[in-house]
Amino acid sequence: MSRLILFNKPFGVLSQFTDAGTAGSPRKTLSDFIDVPGVYAAGRLDRDSEGLLLLTDDGQLQNRISDPKHKLPKTYWAQVEGIPDDAAIQALRSGITLKDGKTAPAKADVIAEPEKLWPRDPPIRFRKSVPDSWISLTITEGRNRQVRRMTAAVGHPTLRLVRSRIGHWPLGGLAPGEWREV
């Protein structure tokens, strides 16, 4: 029987079990939180992003989750600089032209700050002269830093990025660093 683990990846943690990075300054990895043999991440989440990461011991399931050809929706909460207007949100919904081509249309909405959100450690840097707001963005692709590049392309750089759902698996009430098997 396949194992599937839902993990709330904290900010600053690599989406892998080992760190082949710079010597002398070890970075936190999945092995600092999860001691389950034989599982590996189904997809990635950047070191400076937080939220839901799925891990499995089933190669076929891993492929269905992570391969963009399966178009599994992934929902993110993005705290962005400024307050996006209707034109910015419509551009996200239509697809954004990036250096590596046009993105597929996304589901995008301005939202209130998510209620179940934990404080980030370290906190984002606030600027008194620039307001911030939250966007919910659901994409079916998985390009490198795609959400950050999309929000920047419409004039609202991402300050904080939290993945809240992959397919029908929600982050739920998991605190940063917590995991559960489903």
Secondary structure, DSSP 8 states (H G I E B T S, - for coil): ---EEEEEE-TT--SSSS--S-TTS----GGGT---TT-EESS---TT-EEEEEEES-HHHHHHHH-GGG---EEEEEEEES---HHHHHHHHH--EETTEE----EEEEE---TT----SS-----TTS-EEEEEEEES---TTHHHHHHHHTT--EEEEEEEEETTEE-TT--TT-EEE-
